[in-house]
Amino acid sequence: MNNSTEQKPNGVKHVVIVGGGFAGLNCARQLAAHPNLRITLLDKNNYQQFQPLLYQVATAILSPSNIAFNLRGTLKGHPSVDVKVAEVVSVDPNTRTVQTATGQQYQGDFLVLAAGSQANFFGTAGAVENSYPLYSLRDAERLRSRILAMLECADRDPSLIAKGALNFVIVGCGPTGTEMAGAFGDMMQAWLKRKANKKEFEDLAANRAQVLLVDAGNAVLSAFSPKAQKYAAKMLKERGVEIRFGTKVKQIGNGHVELSDGVRIPTHTVIWAGGLKAASLSNNIGIKTGHGGRIDVEADLTVPGLTGVYALGDFANIAGKDGKPLPQLASVAEQSGKWCARNIVADTEGKPRDSFRYFDKGIMAMIGRNSGVAEVGEHRHELQGAVAFAAWIGVHAALLTSMRSKVEAFVEWAWDYFGKSRGDAILDQPQEMQIDWNDDSDPAPPAAAASGPAGKASSST
């Protein structure tokens, strides 16, 4: 067993935290203020990633360094927190012991499970092998290179457009999919302007680029009001995004996507924003999991039937005031991390734990330049357009971990907004250029069999 068995000073308790995301990091920070606690924070990465802005890395608005923060650097003022870069692969909740992929074990007086989430493909054929999820920094960098690879290939050989080089399919009309589609729409308009000004991709037929947003539901941003949904759909369509409601992805192939209505679209870039489930660790914790593979917790964030074990953030089903699980939001993770720390301190002091009370600040989404929707506060005061766009920027900048990242993000946003040019458009993963342009079966015309090119096909709206 590792350092968890070292001799501890009398009265000092050891807290093991699995996961350095919003929940785990905020829990560690709060606990570090108490001298009678020693904290070990375990994460497979040495950084925290700001997931709400991953799509901006994928579309080259921000660089990876704008949204990723070194954990040791972030916690350098907290000597009682020991960061270990290690992937936890199994948990013994009864002894509060975790084991890493390299064989080390860590045991604590308290165990906090905040391992985060992963893409949920819902068993869709070919999705794991052929789609691009957007739930980690690696995902965002890989997708950025794929998008740039498609542009380079189509610029070099326009005949590849017929094979789907410029068809981009986004699965899921939630915040991730909607914001990605809006950014894509702005990107397409920028391509056309730069081509007209002979500044970039002069031989690229950018007007043939198609963005298709697919969802089994009947509205974008289902958690928002009907008014906000209508506005968001309108802004996407103004950006050339085709939306197909009531449609599922049946199968994703090497060079195509097949929809539940039988339409087949040639594409080599399918972006998966179709949902989340708990990280794979949830399969190896010896606890029966609930919806989405997450751990159902008590009102005080403890795991039922266990002593000193907590579950937080995207790894847990945390009930709100209405008894329904709270959404997988950064604000929920942040607040649950801080609340968990308070309850652990109460445990060490022999005081009763408090039930978690989520302070609902509202929800918001950016639909593209000068376009956004926001529902502020518990009573959901609605904002739209440029005001919501500005509010989105302010809130997300405030959530960034360091002052440096806040300043750098503002500079990048200002450069994109006023300079009308993308920043870090670097194809740094050359394997994304290695594309098999021969689909695994004879492709049908790109949704033309239904009614025109993929991005122009009729919508159920």
C-alpha positions in Angstrom: 0.0 0.0 0.0 1.2 3.5 -0.8 1.6 6.6 1.3 -1.9 6.1 2.7 -0.3 3.8 5.4 2.3 6.3 6.5 2.2 7.2 10.2 -0.1 10.1 10.7 0.1 12.7 13.5 -2.4 12.1 16.3 -5.9 13.4 15.3 -5.0 13.9 11.6 -7.5 12.2 9.2 -6.7 11.1 5.7 -9.1 12.0 2.8 -8.6 10.2 -0.5 -10.3 12.0 -3.5 -10.7 10.3 -6.8 -10.9 12.8 -9.6 -9.5 16.3 -10.1 -12.4 17.9 -11.9 -14.7 20.7 -10.6 -16.0 18.5 -7.7 -12.8 16.9 -6.6 -10.7 20.0 -6.9 -13.1 22.2 -5.0 -13.5 19.6 -2.3 -9.7 19.4 -1.9 -9.3 23.2 -1.7 -11.9 23.5 1.0 -10.5 20.7 3.0 -6.9 22.1 2.8 -7.9 24.9 5.1 -8.2 22.4 8.0 -4.9 21.4 9.7 -6.3 18.1 11.0 -6.8 16.8 7.5 -4.4 15.3 5.0 -5.7 15.0 1.4 -4.5 12.8 -1.5 -6.0 13.8 -4.8 -5.8 11.2 -7.6 -6.4 11.8 -11.3 -5.2 10.2 -14.5 -4.2 13.6 -15.8 -2.1 16.2 -14.1 -4.6 18.9 -15.0 -8.1 20.0 -14.5 -10.1 20.6 -17.7 -12.8 23.1 -18.2 -15.4 21.0 -20.0 -17.9 23.7 -20.9 -15.3 25.3 -23.2 -14.1 22.1 -25.0 -16.0 22.9 -28.1 -14.2 26.3 -28.4 -10.9 24.3 -28.5 -12.3 22.0 -31.1 -13.3 25.0 -33.3 -10.0 26.9 -32.7 -11.4 29.8 -30.8 -9.4 28.9 -27.7 -6.2 27.0 -27.3 -5.9 24.0 -24.9 -3.8 26.0 -22.4 -6.8 28.4 -22.0 -9.0 25.6 -20.5 -6.6 23.2 -18.8 -4.9 23.9 -15.5 -2.1 22.0 -13.8 -3.4 20.5 -10.6 -0.2 21.0 -8.6 0.0 24.6 -9.7 -3.6 25.2 -8.8 -3.0 23.7 -5.3 0.5 25.0 -4.7 -0.7 27.1 -1.8 -2.2 24.0 0.0 0.7 21.9 1.3 -1.7 19.4 2.9 -2.9 18.3 -0.5 -0.8 15.6 -2.2 -1.5 15.2 -6.0 -0.8 11.8 -7.5 -1.1 11.3 -11.3 -2.7 7.8 -11.3 -5.7 6.1 -12.9 -7.9 4.5 -10.3 -9.2 1.2 -11.6 -11.1 -0.3 -8.7 -12.5 0.6 -5.3 -13.2 -1.3 -2.1 -15.8 1.0 -0.5 -16.0 -0.9 2.7 -12.3 -0.2 3.6 -12.3 3.1 1.6 -9.3 1.7 -0.5 -8.6 2.5 -4.1 -6.2 0.7 -6.5 -4.5 2.3 -9.4 -3.6 0.9 -12.8 0.0 0.6 -11.7 -0.8 -1.4 -8.6 -0.6 1.3 -5.8 -3.3 1.4 -3.2 -4.5 4.4 -1.2 -6.7 4.0 1.9 -8.4 6.9 3.7 -10.5 7.7 6.7 -12.8 9.3 4.1 -13.2 8.5 0.4 -14.6 10.9 -2.1 -15.6 9.5 -5.5 -15.6 12.3 -8.1 -14.3 10.4 -11.2 -16.4 12.4 -13.7 -18.1 11.2 -16.8 -17.6 9.7 -20.3 -19.6 9.6 -23.5 -22.7 7.5 -23.5 -23.2 6.0 -27.0 -26.3 4.0 -26.0 -25.1 1.0 -28.0 -25.2 2.9 -31.4 -23.4 0.7 -33.9 -20.0 2.1 -35.0 -20.2 5.1 -32.6 -17.2 4.1 -30.5 -15.0 3.4 -33.5 -16.1 6.2 -35.9 -17.4 9.2 -34.0 -15.8 12.1 -32.2 -17.0 12.6 -28.6 -16.4 15.9 -27.0 -15.9 15.3 -23.3 -12.2 15.7 -22.7 -9.3 17.9 -23.8 -7.9 15.0 -25.8 -11.3 14.8 -27.6 -11.3 18.5 -28.4 -7.7 18.5 -29.8 -8.4 15.4 -31.9 -11.7 16.9 -33.2 -9.9 20.2 -34.1 -7.3 18.3 -36.1 -10.1 16.3 -37.8 -12.0 19.4 -38.9 -8.8 21.0 -40.2 -7.9 17.8 -42.0 -11.2 17.8 -43.8 -10.6 21.4 -44.9 -7.1 20.6 -46.1 -8.3 17.5 -48.0 -11.2 19.2 -49.7 -8.9 22.2 -50.6 -6.4 19.8 -52.1 -8.9 17.6 -53.9 -12.4 19.0 -54.4 -13.7 15.6 -55.6 -13.6 14.5 -52.0 -16.5 16.8 -51.1 -18.8 14.3 -52.8 -17.5 11.7 -50.4 -18.5 13.7 -47.4 -15.3 15.7 -46.7 -17.4 18.8 -45.8 -20.4 17.1 -44.3 -20.3 17.4 -40.5 -22.9 15.6 -38.4 -23.5 16.5 -34.8 -25.5 14.1 -32.7 -27.4 15.6 -29.8 -29.3 19.0 -29.4 -28.2 19.6 -25.8 -25.9 22.4 -24.8 -22.7 20.7 -26.1 -24.3 19.9 -29.5 -26.0 23.2 -29.9 -23.0 25.3 -28.9 -20.8 23.2 -31.3 -23.3 23.7 -34.1 -23.4 27.5 -33.5 -19.6 27.7 -33.5 -19.5 25.6 -36.7 -22.0 27.9 -38.3 -19.9 30.9 -37.5 -16.8 29.0 -38.8 -18.5 28.3 -42.2 -19.4 32.0 -42.6 -15.8 32.9 -41.8 -14.5 30.4 -44.4 -16.7 32.1 -47.1 -15.5 35.6 -46.1 -11.8 34.6 -46.1 -12.2 32.8 -49.4 -13.8 35.9 -50.9 -10.9 38.0 -49.7 -8.4 35.4 -50.9 -6.9 35.0 -47.4 -7.4 31.3 -46.8 -8.3 28.1 -48.6 -8.7 29.8 -52.0 -9.6 26.5 -53.7 -12.0 25.3 -51.0 -15.7 25.1 -52.0 -16.8 26.3 -48.6 -20.3 27.0 -49.8 -20.7 23.2 -50.1 -20.0 22.6 -46.4 -23.0 21.1 -44.5 -23.7 20.9 -40.8 -26.4 18.6 -39.7 -27.7 18.6 -36.1 -29.6 15.4 -35.2 -31.7 14.6 -32.2 -34.4 12.1 -31.2 -36.3 14.8 -29.4 -38.4 17.7 -30.7 -36.4 20.8 -29.7 -32.9 22.1 -29.2 -31.8 22.8 -25.6 -34.7 20.8 -24.0 -33.9 22.1 -20.5 -34.7 25.6 -21.6 -38.0 27.4 -22.1 -39.9 27.0 -25.4 -39.1 30.7 -26.2 -35.4 30.0 -25.8 -35.6 26.8 -27.8 -37.3 28.7 -30.7 -34.7 31.4 -30.7 -31.8 28.9 -30.6 -33.2 27.0 -33.5 -33.7 30.2 -35.5 -30.1 31.3 -34.8 -28.7 27.9 -35.9 -30.7 27.9 -39.1 -29.5 31.5 -39.9 -26.0 30.0 -39.7 -26.8 27.3 -42.2 -27.2 24.5 -39.7 -29.8 21.9 -40.7 -31.7 20.4 -37.7 -33.5 17.1 -37.8 -35.7 16.3 -34.8 -37.3 13.0 -34.1 -34.3 11.2 -35.7 -31.8 8.8 -34.2 -28.5 7.8 -35.5 -28.8 4.1 -36.4 -25.3 3.4 -37.5 -21.9 5.2 -38.0 -19.7 3.7 -40.6 -16.2 4.4 -41.9 -17.4 7.2 -44.2 -21.1 7.6 -43.6 -23.9 7.9 -41.0 -27.2 6.1 -41.3 -30.3 7.8 -39.7 -33.3 6.1 -38.3 -35.4 7.4 -41.2 -33.3 5.5 -43.7 -31.3 8.5 -44.9 -27.6 7.8 -45.4 -25.1 10.7 -45.4 -21.5 10.5 -46.5 -19.3 12.0 -43.8 -16.0 11.5 -42.1 -16.8 13.7 -39.1 -19.6 12.6 -36.7 -19.4 14.6 -33.5 -21.1 12.8 -30.6 -22.8 15.0 -28.1 -25.6 12.5 -27.4 -25.2 12.1 -23.6 -23.1 11.2 -20.6 -22.7 8.4 -18.2 -20.4 7.9 -15.2 -16.7 7.2 -15.9 -15.8 3.5 -16.3 -14.6 3.3 -12.7 -18.3 3.0 -11.7 -18.2 -0.6 -13.0 -15.5 -1.5 -10.4 -16.6 0.0 -7.1 -18.7 -2.8 -5.7 -21.8 -0.5 -5.5 -25.1 -0.9 -7.4 -25.3 2.2 -9.6 -28.3 4.1 -10.7 -29.3 6.1 -13.8 -26.4 6.7 -16.2 -24.1 4.4 -14.2 -23.9 7.0 -11.5 -23.9 6.4 -7.8 -27.2 7.3 -6.0 -26.3 9.3 -2.9 -28.1 10.5 0.3 -29.1 14.1 0.7 -25.7 14.7 2.5 -23.8 13.3 -0.4 -22.8 10.1 1.4 -23.2 6.7 -0.3 -26.0 4.7 1.4 -24.8 1.9 3.8 -21.2 3.0 3.9 -19.2 5.0 6.4 -17.1 7.9 5.2 -17.7 7.4 1.5 -19.0 10.3 -0.6 -19.8 10.6 -4.3 -20.0 13.9 -6.2 -20.4 15.7 -9.5 -21.0 13.8 -12.7 -20.2 10.5 -10.9 -23.3 10.8 -8.7 -27.0 11.1 -8.9 -27.7 14.1 -6.6 -31.3 14.9 -6.0 -32.6 18.5 -6.3 -35.5 20.1 -4.5 -38.0 18.2 -6.7 -36.4 14.8 -5.9 -35.1 14.5 -9.5 -31.3 14.2 -10.2 -29.6 17.5 -10.8 -28.1 17.9 -14.3 -24.4 17.3 -15.0 -23.3 20.9 -14.8 -20.1 22.5 -13.7 -21.9 24.5 -11.0 -23.5 21.4 -9.5 -20.0 19.7 -9.4 -18.4 22.8 -7.9 -21.0 23.3 -5.2 -21.2 19.6 -4.3 -17.4 19.5 -3.9 -17.5 22.4 -1.4 -20.5 21.0 0.4 -18.8 17.6 0.7 -15.8 19.2 2.3 -18.0 20.9 4.9 -19.6 17.6 5.8 -16.3 15.8 6.1 -15.1 18.5 8.5 -18.4 18.0 10.4 -17.6 14.3 10.6 -14.2 14.9 12.1 -15.7 17.3 14.7 -18.5 15.0 15.7 -21.1 17.3 14.3 -24.1 16.4 12.1 -23.9 16.6 8.4 -26.1 19.0 6.4 -28.2 18.0 3.4 -26.9 19.5 0.2 -28.8 22.5 -1.1 -28.0 23.5 -4.6 -28.0 27.2 -5.4 -29.5 27.4 -8.9 -27.8 30.2 -10.7 -29.6 29.4 -13.9 -28.6 27.9 -17.3 -27.1 29.4 -20.4 -25.8 28.5 -23.9 -24.0 30.4 -26.6 -25.4 29.9 -30.1 -22.6 31.8 -31.9 -21.4 35.4 -32.3 -23.8 37.8 -30.6 -26.3 35.0 -30.0 -27.0 33.3 -26.7 -29.8 32.2 -24.4 -29.7 32.5 -20.6 -32.3 31.7 -17.9 -30.9 33.4 -14.8 -31.6 32.4 -11.2 -34.1 29.9 -9.7 -37.0 31.8 -11.3 -35.4 31.7 -14.7 -35.3 35.3 -15.8 -34.8 35.0 -19.6 -32.1 36.7 -21.7 -31.5 36.4 -25.4 -29.2 37.8 -28.1 -26.1 39.9 -27.4 -27.0 40.4 -23.7 -27.1 36.6 -23.1 -23.9 36.3 -25.2 -22.1 38.8 -23.0 -23.5 37.1 -19.8 -22.2 33.8 -21.0 -18.7 35.1 -21.5 -18.7 36.8 -18.1 -19.9 33.7 -16.2 -17.6 31.3 -18.0 -14.6 33.6 -17.5 -15.4 33.7 -13.8 -15.5 29.9 -13.5 -12.0 29.6 -15.0 -9.5 28.5 -12.4 -6.7 31.1 -12.6 -6.5 34.8 -13.2 -4.0 34.1 -16.1 -6.5 31.9 -17.8 -9.3 34.5 -17.4 -7.1 37.2 -19.0 -5.9 34.9 -21.8 -9.5 33.7 -22.6 -10.7 37.3 -22.8 -7.9 38.1 -25.2 -8.7 35.2 -27.4 -12.4 36.0 -27.4 -11.7 39.6 -28.3 -9.4 38.6 -31.0 -12.0 36.2 -32.5 -14.8 38.8 -32.1 -13.1 42.0 -33.3 -10.3 40.5 -35.5 -12.7 38.0 -37.0 -10.0 35.3 -37.2 -9.5 32.0 -35.4 -6.5 31.6 -33.1 -4.9 28.2 -32.7 -6.0 26.5 -36.0 -3.2 23.9 -35.8 -3.5 20.4 -37.2 -1.2 18.9 -34.6 -2.5 15.3 -34.9 -1.4 14.3 -38.5 -3.1 10.8 -38.1 -6.4 12.6 -38.7 -5.3 13.2 -42.3 -5.0 9.5 -42.9 -8.5 8.9 -44.2 -9.9 5.9 -46.0 -12.1 7.6 -48.6 -13.5 4.3 -49.8 -16.6 3.8 -47.7 -17.4 0.3 -46.4 -20.3 0.0 -48.8 -21.7 1.9 -51.8 -22.8 5.4 -50.6 -26.1 6.9 -51.5 -26.3 10.5 -52.5 -25.8 12.8 -49.5 -29.4 12.9 -48.3 -30.2 14.0 -51.9 -32.4 10.9 -52.1 -34.6 12.6 -49.6 -34.5 16.3 -50.7 -31.2 17.8 -51.5 -27.7 17.9 -50.0 -27.2 16.9 -46.4 -27.4 20.3 -45.0 -30.4 21.3 -47.1 -32.6 18.3 -46.6 -36.1 19.0 -45.3 -36.5 19.2 -41.6 -39.3 18.0 -39.4 -39.5 21.4 -37.9 
